[in-house]
Amino acid sequence: MNQYQSTGAPAAKPTHASPVRGLGRRQALAAMAALPWMGLAGRAHAQDGALKIAQSTALTGPLGDLGSAMHQGAKAAFAAINARGGIHGKAIELTTLDDGYDVPKALANVEQFLADPSTFALFNCMGTPMIDAMLPKVIESGIPFFAPFTGAQLSRTKARSVFNIRASYADEAEKLVQHLSTIGIQRIGIVYQNNAFGKEVFSAAKQSMDRLKLPQALAVTVENNASDAGSAATKLAGGNLEAIVIGLAGKPTLEFVKAFRAIQRGVTLYALSVMGTSATVKALGADATGMAISQVVPLPSNVVMPVVREFQAAWKASGATAEPSHLALEGYINARVFAEALQRAGRNPTRSAFIDATWNLKKWDLGGFEINASAPERNASRFVELTLVGRDGRFIR
């Protein structure tokens, strides 16, 4: 397994996900045989050099499980693409540096990438605070900033070089409120983090409730250090509520849910995709059972969808040992969309041609998952579906 290192020391080395080289012969052949969707090749291996893209993400630290899952999903897709000849004969080589979900490290990583003229694009960089810090430098440089991993509005900028795929936090909150209205729930609470992320969730949920003429929600905040999670749980437990929308991430989620479940059960908890990692569900244990989680990609076990079948084939061919997850599927989808735009950009693509190609992805069906690029300030996917956490900790529809 590759060792991922940050750029904190001069000796730190990026990991190159040049996927064919990372696979054994059998795995490469399996990748080629398993994926009939790639009509890109003609040669068994990518020729004519490689197109280099770069990523700063959390592979360690408090959200390392999120970044690692997405990274592995993207690597599986690029491995399959390269095994079938790459794009116009070129391999896609992904260089990834670990930032540990730390803003200064992420900025250092991006500066290193921008200083290298061979870096064609930045791919799937992770985290709202990191994206916020990166954007001024990235937009000024003109480099394609593809599929940043955040649902925050701050990345939905008017710059054409920034291409968002995943549904926004506002899209997820609206979906949750619409569902509650549909099933006749009226008495709703909202707990949200006292930061930009939480306020976005609260604002979107409130707007949706006002539009649907639902009664005003009982709303409370939780600080980033979760110091007041217990008091927030107590307040909401006394509100005679039928459901609670949770706009929290990380430690505040864990502390609030545990505190609320200790006081009261029978109230359904609704959370956003950022909560729905296997590590969070495992940490909550029985307290997670029955929670409803919005997801921005399909269930990774829903093989009725072609994109899921293709993901599973690529995941297996890559030799990945982890359980396929929503986040791994999201990384895979992002890589597939990148490859499609690159294909459309021509044999010797410039950054400008690639950026134009991303905005020409209109109503493109990726095996049941639609990409529809409309305007830079909007994400190209509006896919949101609800899942439940089962008794075994697995997600079900």
C-alpha positions in Angstrom: 0.0 0.0 0.0 1.2 3.5 -0.8 2.4 5.7 2.1 0.8 9.1 1.9 2.8 12.1 3.3 2.1 15.7 3.7 4.4 18.4 2.3 5.4 19.6 5.8 9.0 18.3 5.2 11.1 18.7 2.1 11.5 14.9 1.9 7.7 14.3 1.6 6.8 12.5 -1.6 3.5 12.6 -3.3 1.8 9.4 -4.2 1.2 8.8 -7.9 -2.0 7.1 -8.8 -0.9 6.2 -12.2 -3.3 3.4 -12.1 -2.0 0.8 -14.6 1.5 0.8 -13.0 -0.2 0.3 -9.6 -1.9 -2.9 -10.8 -0.7 -6.4 -11.3 -1.1 -8.0 -14.8 -4.2 -9.9 -13.7 -5.8 -6.9 -12.2 -5.1 -4.7 -15.2 -6.6 -7.4 -17.5 -9.6 -7.7 -15.2 -10.0 -3.9 -15.4 -10.0 -4.0 -19.2 -12.4 -7.0 -19.4 -14.9 -5.7 -16.8 -15.6 -2.3 -18.2 -17.4 -2.3 -21.5 -18.4 1.4 -21.0 -14.9 2.6 -22.1 -15.0 3.1 -25.9 -11.8 5.1 -25.6 -9.0 2.9 -26.4 -7.7 0.7 -29.2 -4.5 0.0 -27.5 -4.0 -2.2 -24.4 -2.1 0.5 -22.5 -2.0 4.2 -22.6 0.7 5.7 -24.7 2.2 9.1 -25.6 3.1 10.1 -22.0 0.6 11.0 -19.2 -1.7 13.8 -18.4 -0.9 14.9 -14.8 -3.6 16.0 -12.4 -3.2 16.7 -8.7 -5.1 16.5 -5.5 -4.8 17.7 -1.9 -7.1 15.8 0.4 -7.3 14.4 3.9 -5.8 10.9 4.0 -5.1 11.1 7.7 -6.4 13.2 10.6 -10.0 13.7 11.8 -11.6 13.2 8.3 -9.0 10.9 6.8 -11.6 8.1 6.3 -13.6 10.4 4.0 -10.6 11.5 1.9 -9.1 8.0 1.6 -12.4 6.5 0.4 -12.9 9.1 -2.3 -9.3 8.8 -3.3 -9.5 5.0 -3.6 -12.7 5.3 -5.7 -11.0 7.8 -8.1 -7.9 5.6 -8.4 -10.1 2.6 -9.3 -11.7 4.6 -12.1 -8.4 5.9 -13.5 -6.9 2.4 -13.3 -9.7 1.0 -15.5 -9.5 3.9 -17.9 -5.7 3.6 -18.3 -5.9 -0.2 -18.6 -8.1 0.3 -21.7 -5.7 2.8 -23.3 -6.3 6.1 -21.4 -7.8 9.1 -23.1 -6.7 9.6 -26.7 -3.8 7.3 -25.8 -2.7 9.2 -22.7 -2.8 7.8 -19.2 -4.3 10.0 -16.5 -1.8 10.3 -13.6 -3.1 11.4 -10.3 -0.7 12.8 -7.8 -2.1 13.1 -4.3 -0.8 14.9 -1.2 -2.2 14.4 2.3 -3.2 17.6 4.0 -4.6 16.0 7.2 -7.6 18.3 6.9 -5.4 21.2 7.8 -5.7 24.5 5.9 -1.9 25.5 5.9 -0.9 22.1 4.6 -3.6 22.2 2.0 -2.4 25.6 0.8 1.2 24.4 0.7 0.2 21.4 -1.3 -1.7 23.6 -3.8 1.2 26.0 -4.1 3.5 23.1 -4.9 1.0 21.9 -7.6 0.6 25.3 -9.1 4.4 25.8 -9.3 4.7 22.6 -11.5 3.9 23.5 -15.1 3.1 19.9 -15.8 0.0 20.0 -13.5 -2.9 20.1 -15.9 -5.7 20.3 -13.3 -6.6 20.1 -9.6 -8.9 17.2 -8.9 -11.4 16.5 -6.1 -9.6 18.6 -3.4 -11.4 18.2 -0.1 -13.0 20.2 2.7 -14.9 23.5 3.0 -12.2 25.4 4.9 -9.5 24.2 2.5 -11.5 25.0 -0.6 -12.3 28.5 0.8 -8.6 29.1 1.3 -7.5 27.6 -2.0 -10.0 29.4 -4.3 -8.3 32.8 -4.7 -5.0 31.3 -5.8 -6.7 28.7 -7.9 -9.0 31.1 -9.7 -6.2 33.6 -10.3 -4.1 30.8 -11.9 -6.8 29.7 -14.3 -6.1 26.0 -13.7 -9.2 23.8 -13.8 -10.5 23.1 -10.3 -12.5 20.0 -10.8 -15.1 18.5 -8.4 -14.1 20.2 -5.1 -15.4 18.0 -2.2 -17.8 20.5 -0.5 -21.5 21.2 -0.6 -20.9 24.8 0.5 -22.1 27.7 -1.7 -18.6 29.3 -1.5 -17.3 26.9 -4.2 -20.3 27.7 -6.4 -18.4 30.6 -7.8 -18.9 32.3 -11.2 -15.4 31.3 -12.3 -15.7 28.9 -15.3 -12.5 27.1 -14.1 -14.3 25.8 -11.0 -16.5 22.8 -11.8 -18.8 21.4 -9.0 -20.4 18.1 -9.3 -22.0 17.0 -6.0 -25.3 18.3 -4.9 -25.0 21.2 -2.4 -25.8 21.2 1.3 -28.8 23.4 0.4 -30.0 20.7 -2.1 -29.7 18.0 0.7 -31.5 20.1 3.3 -34.3 20.9 0.9 -34.7 17.1 0.1 -35.0 16.3 3.8 -37.6 18.9 4.4 -39.6 17.9 1.3 -39.6 14.3 2.6 -40.8 15.4 6.0 -43.6 17.4 4.5 -44.6 14.5 2.2 -45.0 12.1 5.1 -47.0 14.6 7.1 -44.4 15.6 9.7 -45.1 19.1 11.2 -43.2 19.4 14.4 -39.6 19.7 13.3 -36.4 20.7 15.1 -33.2 21.8 13.5 -29.8 21.6 15.2 -27.0 23.2 13.3 -23.3 23.9 13.7 -22.4 27.5 14.6 -20.3 28.0 11.5 -20.8 28.7 7.8 -21.7 25.1 7.0 -24.3 24.9 9.7 -25.8 28.2 8.9 -26.2 27.2 5.2 -28.1 24.1 6.2 -30.3 26.0 8.6 -31.1 28.7 6.0 -31.9 26.2 3.3 -34.1 24.1 5.6 -35.9 27.2 6.8 -36.6 28.5 3.3 -37.9 25.1 2.3 -40.2 25.0 5.3 -41.5 28.5 4.6 -42.2 27.5 1.0 -44.1 24.4 2.1 -46.0 26.3 4.8 -44.7 24.2 7.6 -44.7 25.5 11.2 -41.6 27.3 12.3 -38.9 24.9 13.5 -37.4 24.8 17.0 -33.8 25.6 16.2 -30.6 25.3 18.3 -26.9 25.7 17.5 -23.9 23.6 18.6 -20.3 25.0 18.7 -17.5 23.3 16.7 -16.0 21.8 19.9 -19.4 20.3 20.8 -19.2 21.8 24.3 -22.9 22.6 24.2 -24.2 19.5 22.4 -25.8 18.2 25.6 -27.7 21.4 26.3 -28.9 21.5 22.7 -30.1 17.9 23.0 -32.0 18.7 26.2 -33.7 21.7 24.6 -34.8 19.7 21.5 -35.9 16.8 23.6 -38.3 19.1 25.5 -39.9 20.4 22.3 -42.4 17.6 21.6 -40.9 17.1 18.2 -41.6 14.4 15.5 -38.2 14.8 13.6 -34.9 16.6 13.8 -32.8 17.9 10.9 -29.1 17.7 11.8 -26.8 20.2 10.3 -23.7 19.0 12.1 -20.4 17.3 11.1 -17.7 15.5 12.9 -17.6 15.5 16.7 -20.7 17.7 17.2 -22.7 15.0 15.4 -21.5 12.3 17.6 -22.0 14.2 20.8 -25.4 15.5 19.9 -26.8 12.2 18.8 -25.5 10.3 21.8 -26.9 13.0 24.2 -30.3 13.1 22.5 -30.7 9.3 22.3 -29.9 9.1 26.0 -32.8 11.5 26.8 -35.3 10.5 24.1 -35.9 7.8 21.5 -38.7 7.6 19.0 -37.9 10.9 17.2 -36.4 10.3 13.7 -33.1 12.0 13.1 -32.3 13.3 9.6 -28.7 14.2 8.7 -26.7 15.2 5.6 -24.2 13.1 3.6 -21.2 14.5 5.5 -22.4 12.6 8.6 -22.9 9.3 6.8 -19.5 7.8 6.9 -18.9 4.3 8.0 -16.6 5.6 10.8 -19.3 7.9 12.2 -22.0 5.2 12.0 -19.7 2.8 13.7 -18.8 5.3 16.4 -22.5 5.9 17.1 -23.3 2.1 17.3 -26.9 1.4 18.1 -27.6 5.1 18.4 -27.3 5.4 14.6 -30.0 2.7 13.9 -33.0 4.3 12.2 -31.3 7.5 11.3 -32.1 8.9 7.8 -29.2 10.2 5.8 -29.3 12.1 2.6 -26.8 10.9 0.0 -25.5 12.7 -3.1 -24.6 9.5 -5.1 -26.5 6.2 -5.4 -26.3 3.3 -2.9 -23.0 1.6 -3.7 -24.8 -1.8 -3.5 -27.6 -0.9 -5.9 -26.4 -2.9 -8.9 -29.6 -2.1 -10.8 -27.9 1.1 -11.8 -25.2 0.6 -14.5 -22.8 3.1 -12.9 -22.9 1.1 -9.7 -22.2 -2.2 -11.5 -19.3 -0.5 -13.3 -18.0 0.9 -10.1 -18.1 -2.4 -8.4 -16.2 -4.0 -11.3 -13.5 -1.4 -11.2 -13.3 -1.5 -7.4 -12.7 -5.3 -7.5 -10.2 -5.0 -10.4 -8.2 -2.4 -8.5 -7.6 -4.8 -5.6 -9.3 -2.6 -3.1 -10.0 -4.4 0.2 -12.2 -1.8 1.9 -16.0 -2.1 1.7 -17.4 -0.1 -1.2 -19.0 3.1 0.1 -20.9 6.2 -1.0 -17.7 8.2 -0.8 -15.7 5.7 -2.9 -18.5 5.8 -5.5 -18.4 9.6 -5.4 -14.7 9.6 -6.1 -15.2 7.1 -8.9 -18.0 9.2 -10.5 -15.8 12.3 -10.3 -13.0 10.5 -12.1 -15.4 9.2 -14.8 -16.8 12.7 -15.4 -13.2 14.1 -15.6 -12.3 11.5 -18.2 -15.4 12.3 -20.3 -14.6 16.0 -20.4 -11.0 15.2 -21.3 -12.2 12.9 -24.1 -14.3 15.8 -25.4 -11.4 18.3 -25.1 -9.6 16.6 -28.0 -6.3 14.8 -28.6 -4.0 17.5 -27.3 -6.2 19.4 -24.9 -5.4 22.8 -23.4 -6.8 23.8 -20.1 -9.1 26.2 -21.9 -10.4 23.4 -24.1 -10.9 21.1 -21.1 -12.9 23.9 -19.2 -15.1 24.4 -22.3 -15.7 20.6 -22.5 -16.8 20.5 -18.8 -19.5 23.1 -19.6 -20.7 21.1 -22.6 -21.7 18.1 -20.4 -25.4 18.7 -20.8 -27.8 16.0 -19.6 -25.1 13.4 -19.9 -26.2 10.1 -18.4 -23.5 8.2 -16.5 -25.4 4.9 -16.1 -28.3 6.4 -14.1 -26.4 9.4 -12.7 -27.0 12.5 -14.7 -24.4 15.3 -15.2 -26.0 18.5 -16.4 -23.6 21.5 -16.4 -25.7 24.7 -16.5 -23.8 27.6 -15.0 -20.6 27.9 -13.0 -22.5 28.9 -9.8 -24.5 25.7 -9.9 -23.4 22.1 -9.3 -23.7 19.7 -12.2 -25.6 17.1 -10.2 -28.8 17.5 -8.3 -28.9 13.8 -7.2 -30.1 13.4 -3.6 -31.7 10.3 -2.2 -32.5 9.3 1.4 -31.1 6.2 3.0 -31.7 4.6 6.4 -29.1 3.1 8.8 -30.1 -0.5 9.4 -29.5 -2.5 12.6 -26.2 -3.8 11.2 -24.9 -0.3 10.5 -25.4 -0.6 6.7 -27.3 1.9 4.6 -30.6 0.8 3.1 -33.1 2.6 0.8 
